[in-house]
Amino acid sequence: MNSNHTIYKGKRLVLSAGTWSKELLAKLGLNLPATRIRKAFAWFKAGEKLSALYYFINCK
């Protein structure tokens, strides 16, 4: 693998590009049989100062 400053060599590579993994591998000629799923993995209770009203508007 080449970066802007260094060339790394190894037997394996871990790709952690998230939702872009399939497209990045396609540029290398590799097919990753995966689909995207967007999901919240954690929720944190926010204090009153961080709370806000929110609206969802569906424009089709």
CHARMM-style PDB file with segment names, atoms N, HN, CA, C and O in Angstrom:
ATOM      1  N   MET     1       0.835  -1.156   0.000  1.00  0.00      PROA
ATOM      2  CA  MET     1       0.000   0.000   0.000  1.00  0.00      PROA
ATOM      3  C   MET     1       0.888   1.228   0.000  1.00  0.00      PROA
ATOM      4  O   MET     1       1.888   1.277   0.717  1.00  0.00      PROA
ATOM      5  N   ASN     2       0.535   2.205  -0.787  1.00  0.00      PROA
ATOM      6  HN  ASN     2      -0.277   2.165  -1.369  1.00  0.00      PROA
ATOM      7  CA  ASN     2       1.274   3.466  -0.827  1.00  0.00      PROA
ATOM      8  C   ASN     2       0.463   4.556  -0.148  1.00  0.00      PROA
ATOM      9  O   ASN     2      -0.735   4.694  -0.393  1.00  0.00      PROA
ATOM     10  N   SER     3       1.110   5.316   0.691  1.00  0.00      PROA
ATOM     11  HN  SER     3       2.083   5.204   0.890  1.00  0.00      PROA
ATOM     12  CA  SER     3       0.487   6.513   1.253  1.00  0.00      PROA
ATOM     13  C   SER     3       1.201   7.713   0.639  1.00  0.00      PROA
ATOM     14  O   SER     3       2.029   7.550  -0.258  1.00  0.00      PROA
ATOM     15  N   ASN     4       0.897   8.880   1.100  1.00  0.00      PROA
ATOM     16  HN  ASN     4       0.225   9.012   1.828  1.00  0.00      PROA
ATOM     17  CA  ASN     4       1.571  10.070   0.581  1.00  0.00      PROA
ATOM     18  C   ASN     4       3.057  10.094   0.928  1.00  0.00      PROA
ATOM     19  O   ASN     4       3.849  10.753   0.254  1.00  0.00      PROA
ATOM     20  N   HSD     5       3.430   9.367   1.989  1.00  0.00      PROA
ATOM     21  HN  HSD     5       2.786   8.832   2.537  1.00  0.00      PROA
ATOM     22  CA  HSD     5       4.806   9.464   2.477  1.00  0.00      PROA
ATOM     23  C   HSD     5       5.546   8.130   2.545  1.00  0.00      PROA
ATOM     24  O   HSD     5       6.777   8.110   2.548  1.00  0.00      PROA
ATOM     25  N   THR     6       4.814   7.018   2.601  1.00  0.00      PROA
ATOM     26  HN  THR     6       3.814   7.035   2.599  1.00  0.00      PROA
ATOM     27  CA  THR     6       5.443   5.734   2.885  1.00  0.00      PROA
ATOM     28  C   THR     6       4.822   4.622   2.046  1.00  0.00      PROA
ATOM     29  O   THR     6       3.663   4.717   1.642  1.00  0.00      PROA
ATOM     30  N   ILE     7       5.585   3.580   1.787  1.00  0.00      PROA
ATOM     31  HN  ILE     7       6.527   3.503   2.115  1.00  0.00      PROA
ATOM     32  CA  ILE     7       5.078   2.358   1.173  1.00  0.00      PROA
ATOM     33  C   ILE     7       5.047   1.286   2.256  1.00  0.00      PROA
ATOM     34  O   ILE     7       6.068   1.003   2.882  1.00  0.00      PROA
ATOM     35  N   TYR     8       3.866   0.683   2.481  1.00  0.00      PROA
ATOM     36  HN  TYR     8       3.036   0.913   1.973  1.00  0.00      PROA
ATOM     37  CA  TYR     8       3.708  -0.369   3.476  1.00  0.00      PROA
ATOM     38  C   TYR     8       3.583  -1.701   2.755  1.00  0.00      PROA
ATOM     39  O   TYR     8       2.891  -1.799   1.741  1.00  0.00      PROA
ATOM     40  N   LYS     9       4.252  -2.729   3.274  1.00  0.00      PROA
ATOM     41  HN  LYS     9       4.814  -2.650   4.097  1.00  0.00      PROA
ATOM     42  CA  LYS     9       4.164  -4.063   2.694  1.00  0.00      PROA
ATOM     43  C   LYS     9       3.664  -5.030   3.749  1.00  0.00      PROA
ATOM     44  O   LYS     9       4.037  -4.934   4.918  1.00  0.00      PROA
ATOM     45  N   GLY    10       2.814  -5.969   3.333  1.00  0.00      PROA
ATOM     46  HN  GLY    10       2.511  -6.048   2.384  1.00  0.00      PROA
ATOM     47  CA  GLY    10       2.303  -6.971   4.251  1.00  0.00      PROA
ATOM     48  C   GLY    10       1.529  -8.035   3.500  1.00  0.00      PROA
ATOM     49  O   GLY    10       1.259  -7.893   2.308  1.00  0.00      PROA
ATOM     50  N   LYS    11       1.174  -9.098   4.199  1.00  0.00      PROA
ATOM     51  HN  LYS    11       1.393  -9.213   5.168  1.00  0.00      PROA
ATOM     52  CA  LYS    11       0.417 -10.192   3.589  1.00  0.00      PROA
ATOM     53  C   LYS    11      -1.078  -9.909   3.575  1.00  0.00      PROA
ATOM     54  O   LYS    11      -1.804 -10.465   2.751  1.00  0.00      PROA
ATOM     55  N   ARG    12      -1.543  -9.058   4.468  1.00  0.00      PROA
ATOM     56  HN  ARG    12      -0.954  -8.606   5.137  1.00  0.00      PROA
ATOM     57  CA  ARG    12      -2.977  -8.772   4.577  1.00  0.00      PROA
ATOM     58  C   ARG    12      -3.196  -7.287   4.780  1.00  0.00      PROA
ATOM     59  O   ARG    12      -2.320  -6.561   5.249  1.00  0.00      PROA
ATOM     60  N   LEU    13      -4.385  -6.861   4.414  1.00  0.00      PROA
ATOM     61  HN  LEU    13      -5.097  -7.451   4.032  1.00  0.00      PROA
ATOM     62  CA  LEU    13      -4.763  -5.459   4.577  1.00  0.00      PROA
ATOM     63  C   LEU    13      -6.149  -5.398   5.191  1.00  0.00      PROA
ATOM     64  O   LEU    13      -7.053  -6.103   4.743  1.00  0.00      PROA
ATOM     65  N   VAL    14      -6.330  -4.582   6.191  1.00  0.00      PROA
ATOM     66  HN  VAL    14      -5.596  -4.009   6.555  1.00  0.00      PROA
ATOM     67  CA  VAL    14      -7.641  -4.347   6.785  1.00  0.00      PROA
ATOM     68  C   VAL    14      -8.150  -3.032   6.231  1.00  0.00      PROA
ATOM     69  O   VAL    14      -7.528  -1.986   6.416  1.00  0.00      PROA
ATOM     70  N   LEU    15      -9.284  -3.091   5.553  1.00  0.00      PROA
ATOM     71  HN  LEU    15      -9.789  -3.941   5.403  1.00  0.00      PROA
ATOM     72  CA  LEU    15      -9.902  -1.896   4.995  1.00  0.00      PROA
ATOM     73  C   LEU    15     -11.056  -1.495   5.896  1.00  0.00      PROA
ATOM     74  O   LEU    15     -12.000  -2.266   6.071  1.00  0.00      PROA
ATOM     75  N   SER    16     -10.997  -0.318   6.464  1.00  0.00      PROA
ATOM     76  HN  SER    16     -10.231   0.309   6.322  1.00  0.00      PROA
ATOM     77  CA  SER    16     -12.076   0.149   7.344  1.00  0.00      PROA
ATOM     78  C   SER    16     -12.607   1.480   6.822  1.00  0.00      PROA
ATOM     79  O   SER    16     -12.567   2.499   7.512  1.00  0.00      PROA
ATOM     80  N   ALA    17     -13.103   1.447   5.594  1.00  0.00      PROA
ATOM     81  HN  ALA    17     -13.135   0.620   5.033  1.00  0.00      PROA
ATOM     82  CA  ALA    17     -13.598   2.662   4.943  1.00  0.00      PROA
ATOM     83  C   ALA    17     -15.102   2.822   5.105  1.00  0.00      PROA
ATOM     84  O   ALA    17     -15.702   3.715   4.507  1.00  0.00      PROA
ATOM     85  N   GLY    18     -15.705   1.969   5.905  1.00  0.00      PROA
ATOM     86  HN  GLY    18     -15.217   1.243   6.391  1.00  0.00      PROA
ATOM     87  CA  GLY    18     -17.134   2.095   6.164  1.00  0.00      PROA
ATOM     88  C   GLY    18     -17.961   1.947   4.898  1.00  0.00      PROA
ATOM     89  O   GLY    18     -17.761   1.018   4.116  1.00  0.00      PROA
ATOM     90  N   THR    19     -18.879   2.860   4.708  1.00  0.00      PROA
ATOM     91  HN  THR    19     -19.042   3.615   5.343  1.00  0.00      PROA
ATOM     92  CA  THR    19     -19.819   2.777   3.598  1.00  0.00      PROA
ATOM     93  C   THR    19     -19.159   2.897   2.228  1.00  0.00      PROA
ATOM     94  O   THR    19     -19.778   2.578   1.213  1.00  0.00      PROA
ATOM     95  N   TRP    20     -17.915   3.353   2.192  1.00  0.00      PROA
ATOM     96  HN  TRP    20     -17.413   3.612   3.017  1.00  0.00      PROA
ATOM     97  CA  TRP    20     -17.198   3.509   0.924  1.00  0.00      PROA
ATOM     98  C   TRP    20     -16.363   2.279   0.565  1.00  0.00      PROA
ATOM     99  O   TRP    20     -15.723   2.276  -0.487  1.00  0.00      PROA
ATOM    100  N   SER    21     -16.344   1.250   1.388  1.00  0.00      PROA
ATOM    101  HN  SER    21     -16.864   1.253   2.243  1.00  0.00      PROA
ATOM    102  CA  SER    21     -15.492   0.080   1.158  1.00  0.00      PROA
ATOM    103  C   SER    21     -15.741  -0.573  -0.194  1.00  0.00      PROA
ATOM    104  O   SER    21     -14.795  -0.879  -0.920  1.00  0.00      PROA
ATOM    105  N   LYS    22     -17.005  -0.788  -0.537  1.00  0.00      PROA
ATOM    106  HN  LYS    22     -17.774  -0.539   0.053  1.00  0.00      PROA
ATOM    107  CA  LYS    22     -17.328  -1.466  -1.794  1.00  0.00      PROA
ATOM    108  C   LYS    22     -16.799  -0.688  -2.996  1.00  0.00      PROA
ATOM    109  O   LYS    22     -16.224  -1.277  -3.911  1.00  0.00      PROA
ATOM    110  N   GLU    23     -16.989   0.632  -2.999  1.00  0.00      PROA
ATOM    111  HN  GLU    23     -17.456   1.111  -2.256  1.00  0.00      PROA
ATOM    112  CA  GLU    23     -16.526   1.458  -4.113  1.00  0.00      PROA
ATOM    113  C   GLU    23     -14.999   1.494  -4.195  1.00  0.00      PROA
ATOM    114  O   GLU    23     -14.434   1.462  -5.288  1.00  0.00      PROA
ATOM    115  N   LEU    24     -14.339   1.560  -3.051  1.00  0.00      PROA
ATOM    116  HN  LEU    24     -14.798   1.586  -2.163  1.00  0.00      PROA
ATOM    117  CA  LEU    24     -12.876   1.577  -3.058  1.00  0.00      PROA
ATOM    118  C   LEU    24     -12.302   0.269  -3.588  1.00  0.00      PROA
ATOM    119  O   LEU    24     -11.345   0.275  -4.361  1.00  0.00      PROA
ATOM    120  N   LEU    25     -12.886  -0.847  -3.174  1.00  0.00      PROA
ATOM    121  HN  LEU    25     -13.664  -0.852  -2.546  1.00  0.00      PROA
ATOM    122  CA  LEU    25     -12.407  -2.137  -3.660  1.00  0.00      PROA
ATOM    123  C   LEU    25     -12.719  -2.326  -5.138  1.00  0.00      PROA
ATOM    124  O   LEU    25     -11.947  -2.968  -5.850  1.00  0.00      PROA
ATOM    125  N   ALA    26     -13.836  -1.779  -5.612  1.00  0.00      PROA
ATOM    126  HN  ALA    26     -14.463  -1.258  -5.033  1.00  0.00      PROA
ATOM    127  CA  ALA    26     -14.182  -1.873  -7.034  1.00  0.00      PROA
ATOM    128  C   ALA    26     -13.122  -1.187  -7.896  1.00  0.00      PROA
ATOM    129  O   ALA    26     -12.837  -1.636  -9.006  1.00  0.00      PROA
ATOM    130  N   LYS    27     -12.542  -0.104  -7.390  1.00  0.00      PROA
ATOM    131  HN  LYS    27     -12.774   0.261  -6.488  1.00  0.00      PROA
ATOM    132  CA  LYS    27     -11.477   0.579  -8.132  1.00  0.00      PROA
ATOM    133  C   LYS    27     -10.240  -0.303  -8.282  1.00  0.00      PROA
ATOM    134  O   LYS    27      -9.425  -0.095  -9.181  1.00  0.00      PROA
ATOM    135  N   LEU    28     -10.106  -1.294  -7.391  1.00  0.00      PROA
ATOM    136  HN  LEU    28     -10.768  -1.463  -6.661  1.00  0.00      PROA
ATOM    137  CA  LEU    28      -8.996  -2.245  -7.468  1.00  0.00      PROA
ATOM    138  C   LEU    28      -9.389  -3.504  -8.234  1.00  0.00      PROA
ATOM    139  O   LEU    28      -8.601  -4.443  -8.345  1.00  0.00      PROA
ATOM    140  N   GLY    29     -10.613  -3.516  -8.761  1.00  0.00      PROA
ATOM    141  HN  GLY    29     -11.253  -2.752  -8.670  1.00  0.00      PROA
ATOM    142  CA  GLY    29     -11.090  -4.684  -9.495  1.00  0.00      PROA
ATOM    143  C   GLY    29     -11.608  -5.793  -8.607  1.00  0.00      PROA
ATOM    144  O   GLY    29     -11.735  -6.932  -9.059  1.00  0.00      PROA
ATOM    145  N   LEU    30     -11.911  -5.492  -7.353  1.00  0.00      PROA
ATOM    146  HN  LEU    30     -11.808  -4.567  -6.986  1.00  0.00      PROA
ATOM    147  CA  LEU    30     -12.408  -6.487  -6.408  1.00  0.00      PROA
ATOM    148  C   LEU    30     -13.881  -6.250  -6.135  1.00  0.00      PROA
ATOM    149  O   LEU    30     -14.317  -5.108  -5.991  1.00  0.00      PROA
ATOM    150  N   ASN    31     -14.654  -7.337  -6.061  1.00  0.00      PROA
ATOM    151  HN  ASN    31     -14.300  -8.265  -6.178  1.00  0.00      PROA
ATOM    152  CA  ASN    31     -16.083  -7.232  -5.794  1.00  0.00      PROA
ATOM    153  C   ASN    31     -16.363  -7.637  -4.353  1.00  0.00      PROA
ATOM    154  O   ASN    31     -16.112  -8.779  -3.968  1.00  0.00      PROA
ATOM    155  N   LEU    32     -16.872  -6.725  -3.571  1.00  0.00      PROA
ATOM    156  HN  LEU    32     -17.076  -5.797  -3.884  1.00  0.00      PROA
ATOM    157  CA  LEU    32     -17.240  -7.002  -2.186  1.00  0.00      PROA
ATOM    158  C   LEU    32     -18.750  -7.201  -2.132  1.00  0.00      PROA
ATOM    159  O   LEU    32     -19.496  -6.244  -2.337  1.00  0.00      PROA
ATOM    160  N   PRO    33     -19.222  -8.417  -1.863  1.00  0.00      PROA
ATOM    161  CA  PRO    33     -20.667  -8.661  -1.838  1.00  0.00      PROA
ATOM    162  C   PRO    33     -21.291  -8.139  -0.543  1.00  0.00      PROA
ATOM    163  O   PRO    33     -21.613  -8.910   0.361  1.00  0.00      PROA
ATOM    164  N   ALA    34     -21.452  -6.844  -0.471  1.00  0.00      PROA
ATOM    165  HN  ALA    34     -21.191  -6.218  -1.206  1.00  0.00      PROA
ATOM    166  CA  ALA    34     -22.002  -6.225   0.737  1.00  0.00      PROA
ATOM    167  C   ALA    34     -22.948  -5.103   0.349  1.00  0.00      PROA
ATOM    168  O   ALA    34     -22.856  -4.547  -0.745  1.00  0.00      PROA
ATOM    169  N   THR    35     -23.850  -4.778   1.247  1.00  0.00      PROA
ATOM    170  HN  THR    35     -23.926  -5.230   2.136  1.00  0.00      PROA
ATOM    171  CA  THR    35     -24.757  -3.651   1.046  1.00  0.00      PROA
ATOM    172  C   THR    35     -24.617  -2.698   2.219  1.00  0.00      PROA
ATOM    173  O   THR    35     -24.173  -3.082   3.301  1.00  0.00      PROA
ATOM    174  N   ARG    36     -25.001  -1.457   1.990  1.00  0.00      PROA
ATOM    175  HN  ARG    36     -25.361  -1.145   1.110  1.00  0.00      PROA
ATOM    176  CA  ARG    36     -24.896  -0.437   3.040  1.00  0.00      PROA
ATOM    177  C   ARG    36     -26.117  -0.481   3.947  1.00  0.00      PROA
ATOM    178  O   ARG    36     -27.247  -0.668   3.497  1.00  0.00      PROA
ATOM    179  N   ILE    37     -25.862  -0.308   5.211  1.00  0.00      PROA
ATOM    180  HN  ILE    37     -24.944  -0.156   5.577  1.00  0.00      PROA
ATOM    181  CA  ILE    37     -26.930  -0.152   6.193  1.00  0.00      PROA
ATOM    182  C   ILE    37     -26.518   0.977   7.116  1.00  0.00      PROA
ATOM    183  O   ILE    37     -25.467   0.911   7.754  1.00  0.00      PROA
ATOM    184  N   ARG    38     -27.333   2.007   7.189  1.00  0.00      PROA
ATOM    185  HN  ARG    38     -28.187   2.061   6.671  1.00  0.00      PROA
ATOM    186  CA  ARG    38     -27.043   3.103   8.117  1.00  0.00      PROA
ATOM    187  C   ARG    38     -27.827   2.855   9.393  1.00  0.00      PROA
ATOM    188  O   ARG    38     -29.044   2.672   9.359  1.00  0.00      PROA
ATOM    189  N   LYS    39     -27.133   2.849  10.503  1.00  0.00      PROA
ATOM    190  HN  LYS    39     -26.144   2.998  10.530  1.00  0.00      PROA
ATOM    191  CA  LYS    39     -27.772   2.516  11.765  1.00  0.00      PROA
ATOM    192  C   LYS    39     -27.050   3.224  12.903  1.00  0.00      PROA
ATOM    193  O   LYS    39     -25.822   3.318  12.909  1.00  0.00      PROA
ATOM    194  N   ALA    40     -27.810   3.714  13.852  1.00  0.00      PROA
ATOM    195  HN  ALA    40     -28.807   3.638  13.847  1.00  0.00      PROA
ATOM    196  CA  ALA    40     -27.212   4.308  15.053  1.00  0.00      PROA
ATOM    197  C   ALA    40     -26.858   3.163  16.003  1.00  0.00      PROA
ATOM    198  O   ALA    40     -27.712   2.341  16.336  1.00  0.00      PROA
ATOM    199  N   PHE    41     -25.618   3.114  16.431  1.00  0.00      PROA
ATOM    200  HN  PHE    41     -24.924   3.782  16.161  1.00  0.00      PROA
ATOM    201  CA  PHE    41     -25.174   2.032  17.294  1.00  0.00      PROA
ATOM    202  C   PHE    41     -25.223   2.391  18.772  1.00  0.00      PROA
ATOM    203  O   PHE    41     -25.180   1.510  19.631  1.00  0.00      PROA
ATOM    204  N   ALA    42     -25.311   3.664  19.064  1.00  0.00      PROA
ATOM    205  HN  ALA    42     -25.346   4.379  18.366  1.00  0.00      PROA
ATOM    206  CA  ALA    42     -25.339   4.075  20.465  1.00  0.00      PROA
ATOM    207  C   ALA    42     -26.099   5.385  20.602  1.00  0.00      PROA
ATOM    208  O   ALA    42     -26.065   6.229  19.707  1.00  0.00      PROA
ATOM    209  N   TRP    43     -26.764   5.543  21.697  1.00  0.00      PROA
ATOM    210  HN  TRP    43     -26.791   4.857  22.425  1.00  0.00      PROA
ATOM    211  CA  TRP    43     -27.461   6.786  22.019  1.00  0.00      PROA
ATOM    212  C   TRP    43     -26.951   7.266  23.367  1.00  0.00      PROA
ATOM    213  O   TRP    43     -26.723   6.471  24.279  1.00  0.00      PROA
ATOM    214  N   PHE    44     -26.777   8.548  23.480  1.00  0.00      PROA
ATOM    215  HN  PHE    44     -26.962   9.194  22.740  1.00  0.00      PROA
ATOM    216  CA  PHE    44     -26.319   9.130  24.732  1.00  0.00      PROA
ATOM    217  C   PHE    44     -27.332  10.162  25.191  1.00  0.00      PROA
ATOM    218  O   PHE    44     -27.845  10.941  24.387  1.00  0.00      PROA
ATOM    219  N   LYS    45     -27.612  10.165  26.455  1.00  0.00      PROA
ATOM    220  HN  LYS    45     -27.196   9.533  27.108  1.00  0.00      PROA
ATOM    221  CA  LYS    45     -28.538  11.142  27.002  1.00  0.00      PROA
ATOM    222  C   LYS    45     -27.844  12.498  27.029  1.00  0.00      PROA
ATOM    223  O   LYS    45     -26.761  12.648  27.595  1.00  0.00      PROA
ATOM    224  N   ALA    46     -28.483  13.474  26.412  1.00  0.00      PROA
ATOM    225  HN  ALA    46     -29.363  13.352  25.952  1.00  0.00      PROA
ATOM    226  CA  ALA    46     -27.922  14.828  26.355  1.00  0.00      PROA
ATOM    227  C   ALA    46     -28.590  15.693  27.412  1.00  0.00      PROA
ATOM    228  O   ALA    46     -29.754  15.491  27.760  1.00  0.00      PROA
ATOM    229  N   GLY    47     -27.855  16.635  27.900  1.00  0.00      PROA
ATOM    230  HN  GLY    47     -26.910  16.799  27.617  1.00  0.00      PROA
ATOM    231  CA  GLY    47     -28.416  17.562  28.868  1.00  0.00      PROA
ATOM    232  C   GLY    47     -29.408  18.517  28.214  1.00  0.00      PROA
ATOM    233  O   GLY    47     -29.503  18.566  26.988  1.00  0.00      PROA
ATOM    234  N   GLU    48     -30.125  19.252  28.997  1.00  0.00      PROA
ATOM    235  HN  GLU    48     -30.047  19.212  29.994  1.00  0.00      PROA
ATOM    236  CA  GLU    48     -31.144  20.193  28.510  1.00  0.00      PROA
ATOM    237  C   GLU    48     -30.558  21.193  27.520  1.00  0.00      PROA
ATOM    238  O   GLU    48     -31.221  21.538  26.541  1.00  0.00      PROA
ATOM    239  N   LYS    49     -29.333  21.669  27.745  1.00  0.00      PROA
ATOM    240  HN  LYS    49     -28.794  21.389  28.540  1.00  0.00      PROA
ATOM    241  CA  LYS    49     -28.721  22.667  26.865  1.00  0.00      PROA
ATOM    242  C   LYS    49     -28.475  22.120  25.464  1.00  0.00      PROA
ATOM    243  O   LYS    49     -28.458  22.885  24.499  1.00  0.00      PROA
ATOM    244  N   LEU    50     -28.285  20.818  25.338  1.00  0.00      PROA
ATOM    245  HN  LEU    50     -28.299  20.196  26.121  1.00  0.00      PROA
ATOM    246  CA  LEU    50     -28.000  20.222  24.033  1.00  0.00      PROA
ATOM    247  C   LEU    50     -29.254  19.760  23.305  1.00  0.00      PROA
ATOM    248  O   LEU    50     -29.186  19.386  22.134  1.00  0.00      PROA
ATOM    249  N   SER    51     -30.376  19.779  23.971  1.00  0.00      PROA
ATOM    250  HN  SER    51     -30.431  20.082  24.922  1.00  0.00      PROA
ATOM    251  CA  SER    51     -31.624  19.350  23.348  1.00  0.00      PROA
ATOM    252  C   SER    51     -32.141  20.426  22.408  1.00  0.00      PROA
ATOM    253  O   SER    51     -31.961  21.618  22.653  1.00  0.00      PROA
ATOM    254  N   ALA    52     -32.782  19.997  21.337  1.00  0.00      PROA
ATOM    255  HN  ALA    52     -32.928  19.028  21.138  1.00  0.00      PROA
ATOM    256  CA  ALA    52     -33.343  20.940  20.369  1.00  0.00      PROA
ATOM    257  C   ALA    52     -34.548  20.301  19.696  1.00  0.00      PROA
ATOM    258  O   ALA    52     -34.668  19.077  19.643  1.00  0.00      PROA
ATOM    259  N   LEU    53     -35.432  21.140  19.185  1.00  0.00      PROA
ATOM    260  HN  LEU    53     -35.334  22.134  19.228  1.00  0.00      PROA
ATOM    261  CA  LEU    53     -36.551  20.632  18.408  1.00  0.00      PROA
ATOM    262  C   LEU    53     -36.035  20.176  17.052  1.00  0.00      PROA
ATOM    263  O   LEU    53     -35.110  20.780  16.508  1.00  0.00      PROA
ATOM    264  N   TYR    54     -36.607  19.144  16.514  1.00  0.00      PROA
ATOM    265  HN  TYR    54     -37.359  18.654  16.956  1.00  0.00      PROA
ATOM    266  CA  TYR    54     -36.198  18.685  15.188  1.00  0.00      PROA
ATOM    267  C   TYR    54     -37.433  18.329  14.378  1.00  0.00      PROA
ATOM    268  O   TYR    54     -38.467  17.949  14.927  1.00  0.00      PROA
ATOM    269  N   TYR    55     -37.311  18.457  13.082  1.00  0.00      PROA
ATOM    270  HN  TYR    55     -36.471  18.766  12.635  1.00  0.00      PROA
ATOM    271  CA  TYR    55     -38.411  18.201  12.165  1.00  0.00      PROA
ATOM    272  C   TYR    55     -37.908  17.345  11.015  1.00  0.00      PROA
ATOM    273  O   TYR    55     -36.766  17.495  10.579  1.00  0.00      PROA
ATOM    274  N   PHE    56     -38.752  16.449  10.522  1.00  0.00      PROA
ATOM    275  HN  PHE    56     -39.679  16.327  10.877  1.00  0.00      PROA
ATOM    276  CA  PHE    56     -38.449  15.672   9.330  1.00  0.00      PROA
ATOM    277  C   PHE    56     -39.394  16.129   8.233  1.00  0.00      PROA
ATOM    278  O   PHE    56     -40.612  16.117   8.413  1.00  0.00      PROA
ATOM    279  N   ILE    57     -38.847  16.527   7.112  1.00  0.00      PROA
ATOM    280  HN  ILE    57     -37.858  16.537   6.966  1.00  0.00      PROA
ATOM    281  CA  ILE    57     -39.656  16.986   5.993  1.00  0.00      PROA
ATOM    282  C   ILE    57     -39.372  16.066   4.817  1.00  0.00      PROA
ATOM    283  O   ILE    57     -38.228  15.927   4.385  1.00  0.00      PROA
ATOM    284  N   ASN    58     -40.417  15.442   4.306  1.00  0.00      PROA
ATOM    285  HN  ASN    58     -41.347  15.555   4.657  1.00  0.00      PROA
ATOM    286  CA  ASN    58     -40.262  14.532   3.179  1.00  0.00      PROA
ATOM    287  C   ASN    58     -40.631  15.272   1.905  1.00  0.00      PROA
ATOM    288  O   ASN    58     -41.806  15.547   1.664  1.00  0.00      PROA
ATOM    289  N   CYS    59     -39.647  15.595   1.094  1.00  0.00      PROA
ATOM    290  HN  CYS    59     -38.692  15.372   1.289  1.00  0.00      PROA
ATOM    291  CA  CYS    59     -39.870  16.312  -0.166  1.00  0.00      PROA
ATOM    292  C   CYS    59     -39.640  15.351  -1.316  1.00  0.00      PROA
ATOM    293  O   CYS    59     -38.504  14.970  -1.600  1.00  0.00      PROA
ATOM    294  N   LYS    60     -40.705  14.966  -1.968  1.00  0.00      PROA
ATOM    295  HN  LYS    60     -41.628  15.275  -1.738  1.00  0.00      PROA
ATOM    296  CA  LYS    60     -40.560  14.047  -3.112  1.00  0.00      PROA
ATOM    297  C   LYS    60     -40.929  14.743  -4.383  1.00  0.00      PROA
ATOM    298  OT1 LYS    60     -40.873  14.140  -5.455  1.00  0.00      PROA
TER     299      LYS     60
END
